[in-house]
Amino acid sequence: MKLLIVTQKLDVNDDNLGFFNDWLNKLATEADLSVISNHVGCHNLPPNVAVYSLGKEKGIGRILKFLTYQYLLWKMLPQVDGVFFHMCPEYVLGAWFLPLIFRKRSLLWYAHKSTSFKLRLASWLVEKIFTPSRESCRLFPSAKIEITGHGIDANKFIPKSSQVFDTRKIYHIVSVGRISPVKNVHILIEVAEVLRKSFFCFDLKIVGAPITEVDKKYWNELHNLRLKKKLEDKVFFEGSIANKDTVPFYQGGDIFINLSDTGSIDKAILEAMSCGLDILTSNEAFYNILPPENIINKYPRAIAEKIIGLFRAKSNEKNFNFREYVVNNHSLDNLVDKIIKFYCK
């Protein structure tokens, strides 16, 4: 089987999209791949994967990138069995009717709560839309949408080898995600203040970086808040970490906290679950997944009490196996199997 993959960025060192290198490696065990990427950076892929860049990393303008995209589509579509558009409806619109003209099966992967006009238009042009959860593509009802899980590499995101818990040690609280107001990182700092006043022994490490100007303003506000509350010895901003390097960070934590308002199943939460961490989240997408004790509101004192409660119950047997849930419902192996089966129909 030969597949054409269209994606926005291929760079194993990227903190957000670095995981796609793993997806391609897994897909390459089942098919020969031709990859068109808007931006190409460092990658490690087998010989049966050919990579073509539209040139964003070289500063090439939109018109030339569009023309290059058209050239590559006309060249490659006759040679493949299907096309897989990763995440961006814009690439579906850019391909327009070409997959239909060449009679190639087309599939869009989409994971965002936004239901833009571009997404709605793209849904008419593809045969199927794969999404990790109902909340991750809100075009329901639609026969084109199939819930597949998020594609977490459970062979990579594994628990640390020793799970022995020492009640005398520092309790490591971790969070991973873009630094943005929608992530409510400021509430985590307020939680840290409550925990310190409760004489709780902990540290809080936050991985992520701002992207937009609004994010950067928020980033400065967070640093000022930490200084104001004198939490420099408790709260640590780790900056951006490539997805491939996050496993040791997860493994070094005891509990993962996510206060996102995105409403979609957050990939970072699933990665932390796969690494065996306790989870606390206010994300509505997890309301029907996690036990009530792992769901929180956005009140700092209530969150702090939940953290202390989980700390005290650490030695007790868990009623919910976080890693098992990810392996059964969101593993990369399962997702790739569904993708390949789609093109084999």
N, C-alpha and C positions, 0 to 999 in steps of 0.2 A: 504494500500500500504506500502511496505517496500523498502527502498532505502539504498544503500551503498554509503557513501560519502568518498572521498579520498582527503586529503588536506595537505599542508605543515606545517601549524602551527595553533593550537587552543589555544589562550590565550587572554582573554578579556582585559588584560592590555597592549597588544602590540599596539604600535602607528600606525603600518602599517596594520596588519591583524586582529586587534581586532574586526573589523566589522563582521567577519565571524561567531562570536558567535550569532549575531543578525540574520544572514541568517539561521542558524541552528534552532534557536527558531521559526522563521517563517515557515520554512519547516516542523518542527515538528507538526505544527497545521494541516498538510495535510497528513503526513505519519510517520511511525515509521522509525527511522534512526539508522544505524550503521556507526560510523565515525572512519576511520583510519587516524591518523595524524602523521606526521614525528616527530613533537614536540608538547607536550601537557603541557599547563600551567594551569592557573586559568580559570575556565569557569562556567557558570550558565545555565544549560540546564534541560529540563523537563525529567521525568522518562522514556519516550519512546525514549530517545536518549542514545545509548550505545557508549562509547568512548574507542578506543584502540590506544595506542601509539607505534610507532616504536622505541622510546627510545632515540631520539636525546638529549632531556633534561638531560638524564643520561650519555651522552657521549658514547653511544653504537656505535660501528663501522659499516661501510657500509655493510660488508658481513652479519653480524647478522641481521641488519635492513632489508636487502633484503630477507633473509630467513624468517624472521617474517612476512614480507609483503606477501610472497608467501603462507605461512601457513594460514594467515587470509583470503586471497582471496579464497583459496580452501575451507575454512570453511564457509565463509559467502555468496559467490555468489549463491550457490544453494538455499539459504533462502530468497533472495531479488528479487524484480521485475526489478531493474536496478541499474546502477552504475553512479555516478556523480563525475568526476574528476575536482577538482578545481585548475585552473591556470597552473599547472606544467605538460607539456607533458611527462616529465620523468616518472610520475606515470602511464601514459597510456602505455608507452613502457615497464615498469616493469610488468604490468599486461599481456602484449602481447595478445595472442588469447584467454585468459581465459573467458572474457565476451562473446565472440562468441561461445566458446565451451559449455558454460552453457546457451547460447541463451538469454542473458540479454542485454537490450538496454543500450547503453553507450553514455554519453554526456560529452564533455569537455568545461569548461568555460575558456576563454582566453582573456586577455586584455593587449596587448603589441605590439609595432610596429615591433618588431623583428620577422623575419620569418626564424628561425633556421632550420637546417636539422631535429632536433628532433621534432619540431612542424610539419613539412611536413610529417614525417614518422607517427607521432601520428594521423594526420588527416585521414590516411588510416585505422586506427584501430578503430576509434570511428564512431558512426552513425551520430552524429551532433556536431557542435561547436557553442556555444552561445558566443556572444561578444557584448560589449556595443555600439560599433559604427563601421562604415566601416574602420576607421583608426586604430582600436584596434586589428584587425586581418587581416593582409594584404596578405591573400592567395587567394584573388579574382582573377578570377571568380571561385567559388566553390559552388555547390549546397548544400554542408554540412553546410555552414556558415549561421547563422541567427542572425540578429541584434536585441537585446532584451532590451537595456538600461542598466544602470550601477548597479541597485539594491540599491538605497539610501533609507534609512528608513525615509520617510517623516513625520512619526509620532514622530520621535525622533529629527530630525534636523528641528526645527521650529523657526520662528522669535521670538525675544524678545517680551514680552507682551506689552511694550510701545514703539511706534515708533515716539514719539515726538522729533523733532530735534531742538536743541538750537544752533543758529549760533554763540554763544559766546564760545562754548565748544571746547575742543581739538578734532580734527578730527582723528579718530582711523583707521589706516591702518594696515591690517593684511595679513599674508601669511602663508600657511601651506604646508609642503612637506619636503622630504629628503634633507639634506644639501649636494648638489652635484653641480659640475660645470654645468651640463646639466640644472639645475634649474635657473642659472643666478642670484643668490642672490646678487652678487656684484653690479649688476645694481640697485637693490633696494636701496643700501646704497648711490649710486651716486644720485639717485632720491631724497633721503632724504636731501642730501647736497643742491640740487637746491631748494627744498621747504623751507629749513631754510633761504637761501639767499633771498627768495621771501617773507620772514616774514609771512609764513603760519604757523598757529598753529596746530601742529599735533604730533602724535607719531607713530612709526612703530614697530610692534611686529611680530617676526618671529618664528614660531614653526617648529621644525625639528631637526634631529641629523644626523651626518655623519655615514656611514656604512663602506665603503672601506677605504683603506689607502689613495687613491686619494682624497676621500671625506674629510678625516681628515686633510690633507694638505690644502685643500681648506677652511675648517673651520677655521684654524689658519690664513689664509690670510684674511678672512672676518673680524676677530677680529682686526687684525692689520690695516685693511682699516678703520674700524670704529674709532679706536684710532687716526689714521693719520688725519682724517677729523673732529675729535673732536665732534663726534655725540653720545657720551655715554648717553646723556640726551634725545636723540631722537629715537635711534635705540636700541631695546631690543631683545636679543636672549633668547627665552623661553625654549629652549631645547626640549626634547621629551615629548609628551603628549599622553596618551592612547586615542585611537579613541573614547572610551566611554565618555571621559572627554572634548572633543573638542567643544561640543555644547555651553557651556558658553563662550568659547573663541570666537567662531564665533559671538555669540549674542552681545558680547562686542565691535565688530567692526562696522565700517561704510562702509568700502570698502575693498574688497579682491583683491589682485594682484597676478597674476601668470605669470611668464616669462619662463616657461618650454619649452624646445626643444624636448620633448618626442614625440609630434605629435599624441598622443592618448588623448581621452577625460579623463581629470584628475578628479578623484573622489573627491578630495578636493574642486575643483571649484564647482562641483555639490552640495556638502554639504553646501558650503557657499551660493550658490544660494537658496537652500532649506530654509536656515535661513534668507533669505530676504536681503542679502547684495548686494550692488552695486558690479559689477565685472569689472576688467580690465585685459585682458590677451592677450598675443602674440601667444598663442597656436593655431596652424593651424587647429586643430580639431574643433575649435569654430567659425571659419570664417563664416560658413554658418548657425550658430545658433544664435549668438548674434548680436545686432544692431551694425553698424559701430562705434558709439561713445564708445562702450565697447571693441573695438579691438585696440591694441596698437603695436607700433614697439618697438625696444629696445634702443631708444635714451632717455637718462635720462631727458633732458629738455622737450621733447615732452610728456613723461609720466607724468611729474610734471604738465604740462599745462592741461592734461586730468583730473588729480586728482582735480585740482583747479576748472576746469569747472564743474565737477560733484558735487563738494561741493556747488558751487553757484546755481546749478540747483536742489539741493536736495529737495526743497519744491515743485517743479513742478511735475505734474503727469507723471509717467513713461510710455513710449510707449511699454515696454516689461516687462512682469511679470516673474521674474526669478524663483520664487518658483513654479508657475503654470507650467512652462516648465518642471521642475524636476518631479513634481507629475504626469504629463501626459506622460512623456517619459522615466523616469529613476527610478521610485519608486520600492521599494523592493516588494510591494504587486503584482505589474504587473510581475516582474521577476519570483517570486515564482509560480505564476499562469501559466506562460509559461513553467517552468520546470516540474510542475506536469502534465500539458497537454501533454507534450512530452512523458512521461512514460505511459500515459493512452491511447495512440493511438494504 
